[in-house]
Amino acid sequence: MTLTPALTDRLDRIIDQLERLLPPTSAPADWSAQAFRWRREAGRGWLQPVRAPHRLALTDLRCLERQATEIERNTRQFLAGRGANNVLLWGARGTGKSSLVKAIFNAYRDAGLRLIEVDKDDLVALPDILDLIRDRPERFILFCDDLSFEASESGYKALKAALEGSIASTPENLLIYATSNRRHLLPEFHADNRDSRIQDGELHHGEAVEEKISLSDRFGLWISFHPFGQAQYLEVVRHWVERLAPTETPRTESDWEPIERAALQWALRRGARGGRTAWQFARDWAGRGALDVMAHPETR
């Protein structure tokens, strides 16, 4: 077949259009960054630097002393090249699971800790990510936030393999820190217990329950988070109000009474008492105060 000039020109235009649809070749990772997100487009993945990570400090996390002590100890062991475990932070929504991971990263980023955030839908790329960092001198936390799976999902299987179930070893310079509202990361149903049995006084789970336990069981450290009591919630409210709406003179107890009353009403409307709710209330309270000052500058 002879290619005429017209046909050649048409093929060139088609190739140009196809090339514009493809993403550019992934650039090498910028290892000068301290935090990354895994990005994927048209089957190609890359580590995107996060130039402005959330600057949350451990001192901002009130009423989480037990949880902070556990994860900080584990992270320090990891940075020292000692034995350390993958961590599952599980429990009630808005109680500080994700915030604690961010705060730990900020506390130890200058000591060589790096963070890679991976969405649940991108967990299928875990083998590629592990290959990228395997020979790096830095030590990485791979952060998976708000995990919840169905057993048939490919990301579920990829995470199981990365945690301990693959013929390829997990790099020594990587730990996985994951958060979830579910202890076993999978939905649990009453019907799952039908195959459970008691033998010689011991409870033996059925296959459905065993499958659901198998993923969370691969995390060496479980850290639980529970809803705050009223006193804990108000303690966190005071901290964030002081941070976001400081005053020239310390607030008295009579100054705090209307703030705490409003904070409790806010939590009642939200149906939750936790660090996230306290922070959201404090932002709203500080914003309203700033508007009042702008509207009535003579009251300053």
MIKENU-331030 format. One record per atom (N, C-alpha, C): residue in three letters; x, y, z. Coordinates in steps of 0.05 Angstrom, whole numbers, plus 5000, padded with zeros to 4 digits. Layout:
N
ALAXYZ;...
# end
This chain:
300
MET501749765000;MET500050005000;MET501850255000;THR501250434981;THR502850684979;THR501450904995;LEU503051035012;LEU501951255028;LEU502151505012;THR499851615006;THR499751874991;THR500252095011;PRO501052335001;PRO501452555019;PRO499052625036;ALA496652595024;ALA494152665039;ALA493752465061;LEU494252205056;LEU493951995076;LEU495952035099;THR498452095091;THR500552135111;THR499852375129;ASP498852585117;ASP498052825133;ASP495852755152;ARG493952595143;ARG491652515160;ARG492552345183;LEU494452155178;LEU495451985199;LEU497052145220;ASP498552345211;ASP500052525229;ASP498152675248;ARG495852765236;ARG493852915253;ARG492652725274;ILE492052475266;ILE490952285285;ILE492852225307;ILE495452185300;ILE497452125321;ILE497752365340;ASP497652615329;ASP497852845346;ASP495452865366;GLN493052795356;GLN490752805374;GLN490952595396;LEU491952355389;LEU492252135408;LEU494252215429;GLU496452345421;GLU498552415440;GLU497552635460;ARG495752805450;ARG494653005468;ARG492852885489;LEU491652655483;LEU489952525503;LEU491452375525;LEU494052315519;LEU495652165539;LEU496952365558;PRO497252285583;PRO498652465602;PRO501552465596;PRO502952675604;PRO505852685599;PRO507252465615;THR509552385605;THR511152185619;THR511652275647;SER511352095666;SER511652165694;SER514552255700;ALA514752485712;ALA517452585720;ALA518452435744;PRO521052425747;PRO522152295771;PRO521152435797;ALA520852285818;ALA519852405843;ALA521852615853;ASP520752825864;ASP522353045876;ASP522852965905;TRP525052835911;TRP525552735938;TRP526352955957;SER526553205948;SER526953425967;SER524453485983;ALA522153395973;ALA519653445988;ALA519453256011;GLN517853326031;GLN517553166055;GLN514853016055;ALA512953096039;ALA510352956038;ALA509552936009;PHE508152716003;PHE507352655976;PHE504452545975;ARG503152575952;ARG500752435946;ARG501152265921;TRP500052025921;TRP500251855897;TRP498051945878;ARG498852015854;ARG496952095834;ARG496951905810;ARG494651855798;ARG494451665776;ARG492651775754;GLU493551745729;GLU491951835707;GLU492551665683;ALA490451565670;ALA490751405646;ALA492751175650;GLY492651055673;GLY494350825678;GLY497250885687;ARG497851145690;ARG500551225698;ARG500451355726;GLY502251275743;GLY502251385770;GLY504851525777;TRP504751725795;TRP507151865803;TRP506651985831;LEU508952045844;LEU508852175870;LEU508852475867;GLN506652595875;GLN506352885873;GLN507153015899;PRO509153195899;PRO509953325924;PRO507753495936;VAL507553495962;VAL505653675976;VAL507353895988;ARG507054135977;ARG508754355985;ARG507954486011;ALA505454466018;ALA504454586043;ALA502854386059;PRO504254196073;PRO502854006090;PRO501354146113;HIS499354016122;HIS497754126145;HIS499554136169;ARG499954376180;ARG501754426203;ARG500354386229;LEU499654136235;LEU498354066260;LEU500453966279;ALA500354066304;ALA502353986324;ALA501153786344;LEU502853626356;LEU501853436377;LEU500553586400;THR501553826406;THR500353976428;THR497554076422;ASP496754066397;ASP493954136390;ASP491953916395;LEU492953676400;LEU491153446403;LEU490753396433;ARG488553486443;ARG487853456471;ARG486253206475;CYS486553086499;CYS484952846507;CYS485652606490;LEU488052606478;LEU488952376462;LEU491652286472;GLU492252316497;GLU494952256507;GLU495651966503;ARG493851786509;ARG494451496507;ARG495051426478;GLN493351516459;GLN493751456431;GLN496351576421;ALA496851826429;ALA499251966419;ALA501851826430;THR501751736454;THR504051596466;THR504751346450;GLU502651196444;GLU503050936429;GLU504250986402;ILE503051156387;ILE503951196359;ILE506551346358;GLU507151516377;GLU509751656377;GLU511951456384;ARG511451276403;ARG513451076410;ARG514050906386;ASN511950816372;ASN512350646349;ASN513950786327;THR513351046323;THR514651196302;THR517551246309;ARG518151296334;ARG520951336342;ARG522551076339;GLN521350856345;GLN522750596340;GLN523350556310;PHE521450636294;PHE521750606265;PHE524050786255;LEU524151036264;LEU526251216255;LEU528951126265;ALA529050986287;ALA531550886298;ALA532450626285;GLY530850516266;GLY531450266254;GLY530950026271;ARG529250066291;ARG528549846309;ARG525849726300;GLY525049516315;GLY522549386308;GLY520149576312;ALA518449586292;ALA516049766293;ALA513849636277;ASN511449706282;ASN509149576270;ASN507549766252;ASN506149646232;ASN504049786218;ASN501849846237;VAL500450066234;VAL498550166254;VAL495750206241;LEU493750106254;LEU490950156247;LEU489750326269;LEU488950566262;LEU487650756281;LEU484650736274;TRP483050626293;TRP480250586287;TRP478450696309;GLY476050766302;GLY474150856322;GLY472251066311;ALA471051206329;ALA468851396322;ALA469851616304;ARG468051716288;ARG468751936269;ARG469352186284;GLY471252346273;GLY471852606284;GLY473252606311;THR474652386318;THR475952366344;THR478952406342;GLY480052466319;GLY482852536318;GLY484652336305;LYS483552136292;LYS485351926280;LYS487152036259;SER486052166239;SER487652286217;SER489452506228;SER488452666246;SER489952896257;SER492452796271;LEU492152566285;LEU494452456300;LEU496652376281;VAL495952256258;VAL498052176238;VAL499452426227;LYS497852626221;LYS499052876211;LYS500953006231;ALA500053006256;ALA501653126277;ALA504252976282;ILE504152706281;ILE506552546284;ILE508552606262;PHE507452626237;PHE509152696215;PHE510552966219;ASN509053166227;ASN510153426232;ASN512253426254;ALA511853256274;ALA513753246297;ALA516353126288;TYR516352946268;TYR518852796262;TYR519752836233;ARG518553026218;ARG519353066190;ARG522253156188;ASP523153316207;ASP525953416206;ASP527953196215;ALA526852976226;ALA528652746233;ALA528752546210;GLY527652606187;GLY527852426164;GLY525252286158;LEU523052336172;LEU520552196167;LEU519252326143;ARG518252156125;ARG516752256101;ARG513952126101;LEU512052256088;LEU509352166088;LEU508352146059;ILE507151916052;ILE505851876026;ILE502951816031;GLU501151986021;GLU498351946024;GLU497251795999;VAL495851586004;VAL494751425982;VAL491751385986;ASP490151455966;ASP487251405967;ASP486651115965;LYS484351035976;LYS483550755976;LYS483550645947;ASP482550805929;ASP482250705901;ASP484950665887;ASP487150785899;ASP489750755887;ASP491550545901;LEU490350395919;LEU491950195933;LEU492949975915;VAL491649945892;VAL492549745872;VAL495349815862;ALA496250065866;ALA498850145857;ALA501050105879;LEU500349975901;LEU502249945923;LEU504849815913;PRO504849605897;PRO507449495888;PRO509149695874;ASP508049875858;ASP509550085845;ASP510750285864;ILE509150355885;ILE510150545905;ILE512450425921;LEU512150175928;LEU514150035944;LEU516750025928;ASP516549965902;ASP519049955886;ASP520450235885;LEU518850445884;LEU520050715883;LEU521650785908;ILE520750695931;ILE522050785956;ILE523950575967;ARG524050345956;ARG525450125969;ARG528350195975;ASP529750325957;ASP532550385960;ASP533150675969;ARG531050815978;ARG531451085988;ARG532451086016;PRO534051286024;PRO535051306052;PRO533051406072;GLU530951546062;GLU528951646080;GLU527151426091;ARG525651486112;ARG523751286123;ARG520951396119;PHE519151236108;PHE516551326098;PHE514251206114;ILE512351376120;ILE509651286129;ILE507851296105;LEU506651076098;LEU504651066077;LEU501851096091;PHE500551316086;PHE498151396100;PHE495651346084;CYS493951166093;CYS491351106080;CYS489151196099;ASP487651396091;ASP485651516108;ASP482851416103;ASP481351366124;ASP478451306122;ASP477951056105;LEU479250836112;LEU479050596097;LEU476450446103;SER475250336083;SER472950156086;SER472750006060;PHE472449736061;PHE472649576037;PHE470249386035;GLU469849286011;GLU468549036006;GLU470748836000;ALA470248586008;ALA472448386005;ALA473348335977;SER471548395957;SER472248345929;SER473948575917;GLU474248805930;GLU475649025919;GLU478648965915;SER479749065893;SER482549015887;SER484349155907;GLY483549385917;GLY485249525936;GLY485449375962;TYR483349225970;TYR483349065994;TYR485548845991;LYS485548715968;LYS487548505964;LYS490348615963;ALA490748845950;ALA493348965949;ALA494449035976;LEU492649145993;LEU493549216020;LEU494248976036;LYS492648766034;LYS493348516048;LYS496148416040;ALA496648426014;ALA499248326004;ALA501548506015;ALA501148766015;ALA503248946024;ALA503848916054;LEU501748846069;LEU502148826098;LEU503548576106;GLU503348356091;GLU504848116098;GLU504347886079;GLY502647926059;GLY501847686044;GLY503047656017;SER505247786011;SER506447765984;SER509147625986;ILE509947505963;ILE512647375963;ILE514847595964;ALA514147835956;ALA516148065958;ALA515948185985;SER518248225998;SER518248336025;SER517648636024;THR516348726045;THR515849016048;THR518449156054;PRO519049386042;PRO521549526048;PRO521849586078;GLU524249576087;GLU524849636115;GLU524349936122;ASN524350096102;ASN524050386106;ASN521150476103;LEU519250296107;LEU516350366103;LEU514650246125;LEU512750406135;LEU510550306152;LEU507950406140;ILE505850266145;ILE503150346136;ILE501550436160;TYR500550676160;TYR498750776180;TYR496050826167;ALA494050686176;ALA491350706164;ALA489350786185;THR487250936177;THR485051006195;THR482450896184;SER480650826202;SER478050726194;SER476150756216;ASN473550786209;ASN471450776229;ASN470750496237;ARG471850296222;ARG471250016227;ARG473749876236;ARG473549716257;ARG475849576268;ARG476949376248;HIS475149246233;HIS476149046215;HIS476049136185;LEU475449396181;LEU475649516154;LEU473549416135;LEU471949226142;LEU469849116125;LEU467149136139;PRO464949156125;PRO462349146138;PRO461848886151;GLU460548886175;GLU460048646190;GLU457048606192;PHE456148366186;PHE453248296186;PHE452648076206;HIS450248076215;HIS449347866234;HIS449647586222;ALA449147566196;ALA449247306183;ALA452047196183;ASP454147366186;ASP456847256185;ASP457447066208;ASN455847086230;ASN456346916253;ASN454946646252;ARG453446596231;ARG451946346230;ARG453746106230;ASP456146126218;ASP457945896216;ASP459845876239;SER459646066258;SER461346036282;SER460445806299;ARG462345696314;ARG461645456331;ARG463445466356;ILE462545316376;ILE464045286400;ILE465044996402;GLN467644966404;GLN468844696406;GLN470744686430;ASP470244506448;ASP471844476472;ASP472044736488;GLY469744886488;GLY469745136503;GLY470945366488;GLU471945336464;GLU473145556449;GLU471345636426;LEU471345896421;LEU469746006399;LEU471345996373;HIS470245866352;HIS471545856326;HIS469746006306;HIS470946206294;HIS469446376275;HIS469046226249;GLY466846296235;GLY466346186209;GLY468146326188;GLU468046226163;GLU469846326143;GLU469346626137;ALA466846716138;ALA466246996132;ALA467547186153;VAL467347106179;VAL468647266199;VAL471647256197;GLU472747026192;GLU475646996190;GLU476747166167;GLU475247186145;GLU476147356123;GLU476247646131;LYS474247726146;LYS474048016154;LYS476148086175;ILE476947896191;ILE478947946211;ILE481747946199;SER482047796176;SER484747736166;SER486247996158;LEU484848206148;LEU486248446140;LEU487148606165;SER485348666183;SER486148826206;SER488148686223;ASP488048416223;ASP489948266239;ASP492848296229;ARG493148386204;ARG495848426194;ARG497148686205;PHE495548866216;PHE496749096230;PHE497749016257;GLY500249066263;GLY501348976288;GLY500349146312;LEU499549386307;LEU498649566329;LEU495949676322;TRP494049636340;TRP491349756338;TRP491149976359;ILE490150206350;ILE489750426369;ILE486850516367;SER485450496388;SER482550556388;SER481950846396;PHE479850956385;PHE478951226390;PHE475951216397;HIS475151356418;HIS472351346427;HIS471251626429;PRO468651656427;PRO467451926429;PRO468152066455;PHE468452326455;PHE469152476478;PHE466852506497;GLY467452506523;GLY465452596542;GLY465152896541;GLN463153006555;GLN462653296554;GLN465053456564;ALA466253366586;ALA468553516597;ALA470953516577;GLN471453286564;GLN473553276545;GLN472953456521;TYR470553446512;TYR469753616489;TYR470253906495;LEU469353996519;LEU469654276526;LEU472554356530;GLU474154166539;GLU477054226541;GLU478254286514;VAL477454126494;VAL478454166467;VAL477354436456;VAL474854496462;VAL473654746453;VAL475254986464;ARG475954976489;ARG477555196501;ARG480255226487;HIS481555006481;HIS484155016468;HIS483955156441;TRP481955076425;TRP481755196398;TRP480755476398;VAL478955546417;VAL478055816419;VAL480356006427;GLU482055916445;GLU484356066453;GLU486256106429;ARG486555896412;ARG488355906390;ARG487256086368;LEU484656066362;LEU483456196339;LEU482256466346;ALA481656516371;ALA480456776379;ALA481756866405;PRO484356926404;PRO485757006428;PRO484757286438;THR485057326464;THR484357586476;THR486757706489;GLU486657976493;GLU488958106506;GLU489258026535;THR487057976549;THR487157886576;THR485857606578;PRO486757436597;PRO485657166599;PRO482657176604;ARG481256986592;ARG478356966596;ARG477756866624;THR475656976636;THR474756876662;THR472756656658;GLU471956526680;GLU469956316678;GLU467356426668;SER466656666676;SER464156786666;SER464356846636;ASP466756896626;ASP467156936597;ASP466756666582;TRP467556446595;TRP467356186582;TRP464456076582;GLU462856156601;GLU460156046603;GLU458556056577;PRO458256296564;PRO456756306539;PRO458056146516;ILE460756146517;ILE462155996496;ILE461655696498;GLU461855596522;GLU461355306526;GLU458455236521;ARG456655406529;ARG453855356523;ARG453355336493;ALA454555526478;ALA454255516449;ALA455555276437;ALA457855196449;ALA459254956439;ALA457654706443;LEU456354676465;LEU454654446470;LEU452254436451;GLN451054666446;GLN448854676426;GLN449854596398;TRP452254686392;TRP453454616366;TRP453854316364;ALA454854196384;ALA455353906384;ALA452653756383;LEU450653856396;LEU448053726396;LEU446853726367;ARG447253946353;ARG446253966325;ARG447853776307;ARG450353746313;ARG452053576296;ARG451753276303;GLY450753226326;GLY450552946335;GLY453152816341;ALA455152976349;ALA457852856355;ALA459353046373;ARG460852926391;ARG462753086408;ARG465552976403;GLY467253126391;GLY469953036385;GLY471653266377;GLY474153216371;GLY476053426364;GLY475253576340;ARG474253436319;ARG473453576295;ARG471153766300;THR469153676316;THR466853846322;THR467754096338;ALA469554056357;ALA470554276373;ALA472054476356;TRP473754376338;TRP475254556320;TRP473354716302;GLN471254576291;GLN469354716273;GLN467854926289;PHE467054866313;PHE465755066329;PHE467555306334;ALA470055256341;ALA471855476347;ALA472355656323;ARG472555536300;ARG472755696275;ARG470355876271;ASP467955766276;ASP465555926273;ASP465456146293;TRP466156076318;TRP466056276339;TRP468056506334;ALA470556436325;ALA472556636319;ALA471656806295;GLY470356686275;GLY469456836252;GLY467257026259;ARG465356936276;ARG463257126285;ARG464357356300;GLY466357306318;GLY467557516334;GLY468857716316;ALA470257626295;ALA471657806277;ALA469657986262;LEU467357876254;LEU465358026240;LEU464158236259;ASP463758166284;ASP462658356303;ASP464458596307;VAL467058536308;VAL469058756311;VAL469058936287;MET468758816263;MET468658986239;MET466159156238;ALA463959046248;ALA461459186247;ALA461259406269;HIS462659356291;HIS462559546314;HIS465459596324;PRO467059736308;PRO469859776316;PRO470159926342;GLU468160076350;GLU468360226375;GLU468360046399;THR467659796396;THR467559606419;THR470359486424;ARG472259536406;ARG474859406409;ARG476359516434;
# end
